[in-house]
Amino acid sequence: MNWLTKIKVFGDKIKRNLKKKFPTKEEIANSDWTSCCSGPLLKKDLEDNLWCCPKCSKHHRISCRQRFNIIFGKDNYEILETPQPAEDPLNWKDTKSYKQRLVEARKKTGQNCAVMIAKGQVNGIQITAGAVNFDYIGGSFGAAETEAFIYGVQNSIDHSTPFVFFACGGGQRMFESPIALAGMTRTTLAVNELKKNNLPYVVCFVDPCAGGISASFAMLGDIHFAEPGSLIAFAGKRVIQASLNQELPTDFQTAEYVMKHGFIDRVVNRKDLTNEIGKLLEILLKKNSEVNSELSNETSTNIEQPTKAVS
């Protein structure tokens, strides 16, 4: 055995030992542990804190069902079945076929597409809500996601409910190219229909939200909330930095930075979101008794004054 063969054998041995030492992604995903600022963290402890780190308060990414459990209460909602358009209309293939990517994404998330629509109650108010699962091909929008969003809007119109959407994702899905890009126009037109029907449209940005998602329906809400630390952008920070040829702030494109510059209304912790959304909808729908009382008093005062003046 010459010295080159010995090096190769030794290298293979190191690789085998590393594989034994470090768990695979699947093993990590199926274990009871995850990690955050201080190292290993029990998933149960994270779940009990609404998937926010008890020490650094980082808001970890969650699935659509986990989102609905927080907003509506555990299993206190109905998932709506959304339309499923033709798959892989462009027969896309790069390192693997698009159809294979869809199969893997469905297996990983248990969803037919990245978007789920549900209906339930928040503070006694019936709402339609939508959420995006980032684990489904990066939360990107294709034809199925566009159809799901439009279906959610139509359900709101049909039942006269507010529409609340938790926006995240990397933008329009490149595997569907022009079809995905057309979704930007279609979702924008759907939001216009909500506004024509005088129905509240509330958007909550969750990490991360970028590209065609933030450039279309996500920026058209009546009110925009965001979870702390969420990335909210169109182009990436490195692209902008290279274009401007200057250093950008460390908090650039975070929810806090975006709010400071007027693009969103409030940054709200996950544990407070349900209450904040409920209070907002009470005001927008004039369901709050105090608001109604004040408005009623103002109206009666305004009516009485001209009557007295005439008499």
Residue pairs with C-beta under 8 A, 6 or more apart in sequence:
1 9
23 31
28 34
32 42
32 43
32 44
33 40
33 41
33 42
33 43
34 40
34 41
34 43
34 46
34 60
35 41
36 46
36 53
36 55
36 56
36 58
36 60
37 53
37 55
37 56
37 58
38 55
38 56
41 53
45 54
46 52
46 53
46 54
46 60
50 70
50 270
50 271
51 59
51 60
51 61
51 62
51 66
51 270
52 58
52 59
52 60
52 269
52 270
52 271
53 60
57 228
57 269
58 229
59 206
59 207
59 227
59 228
59 229
59 230
59 269
59 270
61 134
61 135
61 168
61 206
61 207
62 70
63 109
63 111
63 133
63 135
64 111
64 115
64 116
64 118
64 131
64 132
64 133
65 79
65 116
67 131
67 166
68 77
68 79
68 116
68 118
68 120
68 129
68 131
69 75
70 270
70 273
70 274
71 77
71 120
71 122
71 129
71 164
71 273
71 274
71 277
72 118
72 120
72 121
72 122
72 129
73 120
76 120
76 121
77 118
77 119
77 120
77 129
78 118
78 119
78 120
79 116
79 117
79 118
80 117
80 118
80 119
80 128
80 151
80 152
80 155
82 112
82 113
82 115
82 116
82 117
82 144
82 147
82 148
82 151
82 152
83 144
83 147
83 148
83 151
84 112
84 113
84 144
84 147
85 143
85 144
85 147
86 143
87 98
87 99
87 102
88 97
88 98
88 99
88 102
88 175
89 143
89 176
89 179
90 98
90 175
90 176
90 177
90 179
91 98
92 98
92 175
92 176
98 175
98 176
101 137
101 175
102 137
105 111
105 114
105 135
105 136
105 137
106 112
106 136
108 135
108 136
109 133
109 135
109 136
111 133
111 136
112 144
113 136
113 142
113 144
113 145
113 148
114 132
114 133
114 134
114 136
114 137
114 139
114 140
114 141
114 144
114 145
114 169
115 130
115 131
115 132
115 133
115 141
115 144
115 145
115 148
115 149
115 152
116 130
116 131
116 133
116 148
117 128
117 129
117 130
117 148
117 149
117 151
117 152
117 155
118 128
118 129
118 130
118 131
119 126
119 127
119 128
119 129
119 155
119 159
119 161
120 126
120 127
120 129
121 127
122 164
122 274
122 277
122 278
122 281
123 274
123 275
123 278
123 279
123 281
123 282
124 287
125 162
125 278
125 281
125 282
125 285
125 287
126 159
126 161
127 156
127 161
127 162
127 163
127 164
127 281
128 152
128 155
128 156
128 159
128 161
128 162
128 163
128 164
129 152
129 163
129 164
129 165
129 166
130 148
130 149
130 152
130 163
130 164
130 165
130 166
131 165
131 166
132 139
132 145
132 166
132 167
132 168
132 169
132 206
133 139
134 168
134 169
134 208
137 173
137 175
138 169
138 170
139 168
139 169
139 170
139 213
140 169
140 170
140 171
140 172
140 173
140 174
140 180
141 149
141 169
141 171
141 172
141 173
141 180
141 183
141 187
141 212
141 213
142 172
142 173
142 175
142 176
142 179
142 180
142 183
143 176
143 179
143 180
143 183
145 173
145 183
146 180
146 182
146 183
146 186
146 187
149 165
149 183
149 187
149 190
149 217
150 186
150 187
150 190
152 163
152 165
153 163
153 190
153 191
153 193
153 194
154 190
155 161
156 162
156 163
156 194
156 199
157 193
157 194
157 197
157 199
160 197
160 199
161 199
162 199
162 200
162 201
162 202
162 281
162 284
162 285
163 194
163 199
163 200
163 201
163 202
164 202
164 203
164 204
164 277
165 201
165 202
165 203
165 204
165 217
165 218
165 221
166 204
166 206
167 203
167 204
167 205
167 206
167 209
167 213
167 214
167 217
167 218
168 205
168 206
168 207
168 208
168 209
168 213
168 230
169 208
169 209
169 210
169 211
169 213
170 208
170 210
170 211
170 213
171 210
171 211
171 212
171 213
171 214
171 215
172 180
172 181
172 183
172 184
172 211
172 212
172 213
173 180
174 180
180 212
181 212
183 212
183 216
184 212
184 215
184 216
184 217
185 216
187 216
187 217
188 216
188 217
188 220
190 217
191 201
191 217
191 220
194 201
195 201
200 222
200 223
200 280
200 281
200 284
200 285
201 220
201 221
201 222
202 221
202 222
202 223
202 224
202 225
202 277
202 280
202 281
203 217
203 218
203 219
203 220
203 221
203 223
203 224
203 225
204 224
204 225
204 226
204 227
204 268
204 273
204 277
205 214
205 218
205 224
205 225
205 226
205 227
205 230
205 232
205 255
205 264
206 226
206 227
206 230
207 227
207 229
207 230
207 231
208 230
208 231
208 232
208 233
209 218
209 230
209 231
209 232
209 233
210 231
210 232
210 233
210 234
210 236
211 234
214 232
214 233
214 234
215 234
219 263
222 284
223 265
223 266
223 280
224 263
224 264
224 265
224 266
225 264
225 265
225 266
225 267
225 268
225 273
225 276
225 277
226 232
226 255
226 258
226 259
226 264
226 266
226 267
226 268
227 255
227 267
227 268
227 269
227 270
227 273
228 255
228 256
228 267
228 269
229 254
229 255
229 256
230 254
230 255
231 253
231 254
232 253
232 254
232 255
232 258
232 263
232 264
233 253
237 248
237 252
237 253
240 248
241 247
241 248
249 257
251 257
255 264
255 267
256 267
258 264
259 265
259 266
259 267
266 276
268 276
279 288
281 287
282 288
282 291
283 291
286 292
286 295
